[in-house]
Amino acid sequence: MLQSMYNLSDPRLEEEIADRRSFQIFLGLNSGDSIPDETTICRYRKMFAEEGLDKLLFESMNKQLREKGLILDKGTIVDATLKQAQASYHSGRDKDADYTIKNQKSLYGYKGHIAVEEESNIIKKIEFTKASIHDSEMFDKLVEYKEESVLADKGYASRERREKLESKGIFDGILDRPYRNRELTKGQITLNRILSRVRRRIERVFGYMKWVLGYGRCSYYDMGRNRFEFTFAALGYNLRRMLTLNG
């Protein structure tokens, strides 16, 4: 958690734990206790990722956030962000990452998918995939279908998805997109503009990860540890958001 919040490498984390009394107090260490070295930190991260501890912690924390009334399932906003791999494709070091195209540029890496509570902007659910997985493929894993409304950009639009939301009495806030030989009407353009103002709240989450936590790209060479890193960035964001909402 400290490593994620302060954007520290394994060697730097070892140094900070040894040097900062505040870190030692947070970790429950006394002055005479041994300090975990960088090799230990690396080994335990790998083990925790393999055991899915990050997922367990995220679900446990969100259970507490629900008890505090910060997750109400009134509205859900869904989106995804690309994370560049630490390794290049030609190095062969990362066998899990792959390519995607965005804004006519190719990117080799992964994709983090999230769903946030519309009112509190708390992250409710997360998924982590290869970059080539389309955003819409994770929609059903992020939406619980018991919300009052669901908002997403036009990349998630499909007739089947809209029909499913309608059948469950959920407000369909997925932006409309034009199709071949069918442009958007003035009404659709206006509605898209209104919905976009609300949907853009989710971009604050990705902005916090990048600019506050310094999480701009992946740090590791496999799916498990990079998922672990993304999950802890989400945990850090939710902790900070909880403090803000609680005043």
C-alpha positions in Angstrom: 0.0 0.0 0.0 2.8 2.4 0.9 4.6 1.5 -2.3 1.5 2.4 -4.4 0.7 5.6 -2.5 4.2 7.0 -2.7 5.3 5.5 -6.1 8.3 3.7 -4.7 10.5 1.1 -6.3 11.4 -2.0 -4.2 14.8 -0.8 -3.2 13.4 2.7 -2.4 10.6 1.2 -0.3 13.2 -0.8 1.7 15.1 2.4 2.4 12.0 4.4 3.3 10.8 1.7 5.8 14.2 1.8 7.4 14.3 5.6 7.5 10.8 6.8 8.2 9.3 6.2 11.7 5.8 7.0 10.2 6.2 4.0 7.8 7.3 1.8 10.7 4.3 2.8 12.8 1.9 2.1 9.9 3.5 -1.3 9.4 3.5 -2.1 13.2 7.3 -2.3 13.4 9.2 -1.5 16.5 12.7 0.1 16.4 14.4 -3.3 17.0 12.4 -5.3 14.4 14.0 -6.4 11.1 13.1 -4.5 8.0 11.9 -6.4 4.9 14.5 -6.1 2.1 13.6 -5.6 -1.6 13.9 -9.3 -2.4 11.3 -10.1 0.3 9.0 -7.4 -1.0 9.3 -8.7 -4.5 8.8 -12.3 -3.5 5.7 -11.5 -1.4 4.1 -9.4 -4.2 4.4 -12.3 -6.6 2.9 -14.7 -4.1 0.1 -12.3 -3.2 -0.7 -11.7 -6.9 -0.8 -15.5 -7.5 -3.2 -16.0 -4.6 -5.4 -13.1 -5.6 -4.9 -11.2 -2.4 -5.4 -7.9 -4.2 -8.9 -9.0 -5.3 -9.8 -10.1 -1.7 -8.6 -6.8 -0.2 -10.5 -4.8 -2.8 -13.8 -6.7 -2.2 -13.3 -6.4 1.6 -12.7 -2.7 1.5 -15.8 -2.1 -0.7 -17.9 -4.1 1.8 -16.9 -1.5 4.4 -17.6 1.3 2.0 -21.1 -0.1 1.4 -21.6 -0.2 5.2 -20.6 3.5 5.4 -23.2 4.3 2.7 -20.6 5.4 0.1 -21.7 2.7 -2.4 -25.5 2.8 -3.0 -25.8 1.3 -6.5 -28.0 4.2 -7.6 -25.8 4.9 -10.7 -22.8 3.2 -12.3 -20.3 4.8 -14.7 -18.1 2.4 -16.8 -14.9 3.1 -18.6 -11.4 1.7 -19.3 -7.8 3.0 -19.5 -4.7 1.7 -21.3 -1.5 0.9 -19.5 1.7 0.6 -21.5 3.8 -2.5 -20.7 7.1 -2.2 -18.9 8.7 -4.3 -21.5 8.8 -3.8 -25.3 7.3 -6.3 -27.6 10.6 -7.3 -29.2 12.3 -7.9 -25.8 10.0 -11.0 -25.2 10.0 -10.3 -21.4 6.3 -9.9 -21.1 4.3 -12.8 -22.5 0.9 -11.6 -21.3 0.7 -8.1 -22.8 -0.4 -7.5 -26.4 -1.2 -4.7 -28.9 -4.2 -2.4 -29.5 -4.8 0.7 -31.6 -6.0 4.0 -30.1 -6.1 7.3 -31.9 -4.3 5.6 -34.8 -1.4 4.7 -32.6 -0.4 1.2 -31.5 0.1 0.5 -27.8 1.6 -2.7 -26.3 0.3 -3.4 -22.8 -2.8 -3.9 -20.7 -6.2 -2.4 -20.0 -7.8 -1.5 -16.7 -11.6 -1.5 -16.6 -13.5 0.1 -13.8 -17.1 0.9 -12.6 -17.6 3.8 -10.3 -20.5 4.9 -8.1 -22.1 7.9 -9.9 -22.7 10.0 -6.8 -19.6 9.3 -4.7 -17.2 8.4 -7.6 -16.0 5.4 -5.5 -14.6 2.5 -7.6 -17.0 -0.4 -7.2 -15.6 -3.0 -9.5 -12.4 -3.5 -11.5 -11.1 -5.8 -14.2 -7.6 -6.0 -15.7 -7.0 -7.5 -19.2 -4.7 -7.5 -22.2 -4.9 -4.3 -24.2 -6.6 -6.0 -27.1 -9.7 -6.9 -25.1 -12.5 -4.5 -26.2 -13.9 -2.3 -23.4 -17.5 -3.6 -24.0 -16.4 -7.2 -23.3 -16.0 -6.4 -19.6 -19.4 -4.5 -19.4 -21.4 -7.4 -17.8 -18.6 -8.0 -15.2 -18.7 -4.4 -14.2 -22.4 -3.7 -14.1 -24.6 -5.4 -11.5 -27.9 -4.7 -13.2 -29.5 -3.6 -10.0 -28.6 0.1 -10.4 -31.0 2.8 -11.3 -28.8 4.0 -14.2 -25.7 3.0 -16.2 -23.5 5.5 -18.1 -20.8 4.7 -20.6 -19.3 6.1 -23.7 -20.4 5.1 -27.2 -17.9 2.3 -27.4 -20.2 0.2 -25.2 -23.3 0.8 -27.3 -25.2 -2.2 -28.7 -28.8 -3.1 -29.3 -28.6 -6.2 -27.0 -27.1 -4.2 -24.2 -29.7 -1.4 -24.4 -32.5 -4.0 -24.5 -31.1 -5.7 -21.4 -31.0 -2.4 -19.5 -34.5 -1.6 -20.5 -35.9 -5.0 -19.6 -34.5 -4.5 -16.0 -35.9 -0.9 -15.7 -32.4 0.7 -15.7 -31.9 4.1 -17.2 -29.7 3.6 -20.4 -27.0 6.3 -20.2 -24.8 4.8 -22.9 -23.9 7.5 -25.5 -25.4 7.1 -28.9 -23.1 6.6 -31.9 -23.7 7.2 -35.6 -23.8 4.2 -37.9 -23.3 3.9 -41.6 -25.9 5.9 -43.5 -27.4 7.0 -40.2 -26.2 10.2 -38.6 -27.1 11.2 -35.0 -30.2 13.4 -34.7 -30.1 16.8 -32.9 -31.8 15.2 -30.0 -29.2 12.4 -29.7 -26.4 15.0 -29.9 -27.9 17.0 -27.1 -28.5 14.0 -24.9 -24.9 12.8 -25.5 -23.6 16.2 -24.4 -25.7 16.1 -21.2 -24.7 12.5 -20.4 -21.0 13.2 -21.1 -20.9 15.9 -18.4 -21.8 13.2 -15.8 -19.7 10.4 -17.5 -16.5 12.5 -17.4 -16.4 12.1 -13.6 -14.8 8.7 -14.1 -11.8 10.4 -15.8 -10.9 11.9 -12.4 -10.1 8.4 -11.2 -7.6 7.7 -14.0 -6.2 11.2 -13.5 -5.6 10.5 -9.8 -3.8 7.3 -10.6 -1.5 8.9 -13.2 -0.8 12.3 -11.7 -1.0 11.8 -7.9 0.1 8.2 -7.6 2.5 8.4 -10.5 1.0 5.3 -12.1 1.5 6.1 -15.7 2.6 2.6 -17.0 2.9 -0.9 -15.8 5.9 -1.8 -13.6 6.1 -5.6 -14.1 6.4 -8.3 -16.7 3.3 -10.4 -16.3 -0.5 -10.1 -15.9 -0.7 -11.1 -12.3 1.7 -8.5 -10.8 0.4 -5.8 -13.1 -3.2 -6.5 -12.1 -2.0 -6.4 -8.5 -0.5 -2.9 -9.1 -3.7 -1.6 -10.8 -5.8 -3.0 -7.9 -3.7 -1.2 -5.3 -3.9 2.0 -7.3 -7.7 1.6 -7.1 -7.5 0.9 -3.3 -5.4 4.0 -2.8 -7.9 6.1 -4.8 -10.8 4.7 -2.8 -9.1 5.4 0.5 -8.5 9.0 -0.5 -12.0 9.4 -1.8 -13.4 8.0 1.4 -11.5 10.6 3.5 -12.7 13.4 1.2 -16.4 12.3 1.4 -16.2 11.9 5.2 -14.8 15.5 5.5 
